[in-house]
Amino acid sequence: MKESTINDLLTLPQLMDWLDLSRGTIYRLRKEGTFKAYKLAGKLYFKRSEILEAIEANEETTEQLNEEAIKETN
């Protein structure tokens, strides 16, 4: 495995600390398909780059919803 890929991996506790989210929230986001996880030797790993992509996609969706809500109120 490339070192850049290894450095991109976060364990569940690291992800919890990085995003300040609970274990339950991360599990829910994983179940919903928002966060993709990789399991190795019984541990969950998340790619930092994929988490950032999911956050950016969510931001775009939120902006679209806000724009639609503004149009509906006018």
Buried (B, 14 or more C-beta within 10 A) or exposed (E): EEEEEEEBBBEBEEBBEEBEBEEEEBBEBBEEEBBEBEEEEEEBBBBBEBBEEBEEEEEEEEEEEEEEEEEEEE
